Amino acid sequence: MSVIVVSPLARIAEMAVRHKAREMISLLAANQDFHRPAVIQAERHLKLSMNDISFAGTGDLIAPQESHVAEIIGFAKAWDQAAPLVVHCWMGVSRSPAAAMIASLAIAPEDDDDALAKRLREASPFATPNMRLVEIGDEMLGRGGRFVKAVKTLGRGADADGNTPFVLPLPAREPVQS
């Protein structure tokens, strides 16, 4: 079973090497330049430009859009899970936890939304998933409001210093009977 590693930008190289990751999703503001860790395959690095805001129409800031969530879902479904997936944003607190949860539900649609929220909180007392990403993900994944409700019930995480990566386990799967 593989996992999703959620990280702040400052620790992506360390996390990618430590967890032997080969794939990564980056959610950063436009023009935030950084170096992709060498262990991450260039063709399996999804870069999405968005700000950590929860509503559109905020000047020059880019709110998460349906197209961003569609790319997260498609990328996650193409992930072979042979090695962990790194998902990061600036601090690893809002955009990347939301994207990690969306990726998890994309590859394990049978997962229970409340169980996913519980795994997130156990993995990180700091995570406060971006609600705009969550709301779009709920709609696009056909969760019927369950994902939004689970994240709202989860509530705001503890204050964070933006330097605390964590590992979000995927749901346990039943072995295939032959």
ChimeraX attribute file (.defattr): number of C-alpha atoms within 10 A of each C-alpha:
attribute: neighborCount
match mode: 1-to-1
recipient: residues
	/A:1	11
	/A:2	15
	/A:3	20
	/A:4	24
	/A:5	25
	/A:6	33
	/A:7	29
	/A:8	22
	/A:9	21
	/A:10	18
	/A:11	18
	/A:12	24
	/A:13	18
	/A:14	12
	/A:15	21
	/A:16	25
	/A:17	14
	/A:18	9
	/A:19	16
	/A:20	16
	/A:21	24
	/A:22	23
	/A:23	25
	/A:24	29
	/A:25	24
	/A:26	25
	/A:27	26
	/A:28	23
	/A:29	17
	/A:30	13
	/A:31	7
	/A:32	9
	/A:33	8
	/A:34	9
	/A:35	8
	/A:36	15
	/A:37	18
	/A:38	11
	/A:39	13
	/A:40	19
	/A:41	13
	/A:42	13
	/A:43	9
	/A:44	15
	/A:45	18
	/A:46	15
	/A:47	16
	/A:48	19
	/A:49	16
	/A:50	19
	/A:51	19
	/A:52	23
	/A:53	17
	/A:54	15
	/A:55	13
	/A:56	13
	/A:57	8
	/A:58	11
	/A:59	6
	/A:60	8
	/A:61	16
	/A:62	19
	/A:63	20
	/A:64	25
	/A:65	15
	/A:66	16
	/A:67	11
	/A:68	20
	/A:69	23
	/A:70	16
	/A:71	16
	/A:72	24
	/A:73	23
	/A:74	14
	/A:75	19
	/A:76	23
	/A:77	16
	/A:78	11
	/A:79	18
	/A:80	11
	/A:81	17
	/A:82	12
	/A:83	17
	/A:84	24
	/A:85	29
	/A:86	27
	/A:87	29
	/A:88	29
	/A:89	27
	/A:90	22
	/A:91	22
	/A:92	31
	/A:93	31
	/A:94	22
	/A:95	30
	/A:96	30
	/A:97	29
	/A:98	27
	/A:99	28
	/A:100	29
	/A:101	24
	/A:102	26
	/A:103	27
	/A:104	22
	/A:105	25
	/A:106	20
	/A:107	19
	/A:108	15
	/A:109	15
	/A:110	10
	/A:111	16
	/A:112	16
	/A:113	21
	/A:114	17
	/A:115	12
	/A:116	21
	/A:117	21
	/A:118	16
	/A:119	17
	/A:120	25
	/A:121	18
	/A:122	14
	/A:123	16
	/A:124	20
	/A:125	16
	/A:126	23
	/A:127	29
	/A:128	25
	/A:129	27
	/A:130	20
	/A:131	20
	/A:132	21
	/A:133	27
	/A:134	27
	/A:135	20
	/A:136	20
	/A:137	29
	/A:138	21
	/A:139	15
	/A:140	16
	/A:141	17
	/A:142	12
	/A:143	16
	/A:144	11
	/A:145	14
	/A:146	15
	/A:147	25
	/A:148	22
	/A:149	17
	/A:150	18
	/A:151	25
	/A:152	15
	/A:153	12
	/A:154	17
	/A:155	14
	/A:156	14
	/A:157	15
	/A:158	12
	/A:159	11
	/A:160	14
	/A:161	11
	/A:162	17
	/A:163	15
	/A:164	18
	/A:165	24
	/A:166	22
	/A:167	21
	/A:168	23
	/A:169	18
	/A:170	20
	/A:171	20
	/A:172	9
	/A:173	10
	/A:174	6
	/A:175	6
	/A:176	5
	/A:177	4
	/A:178	3
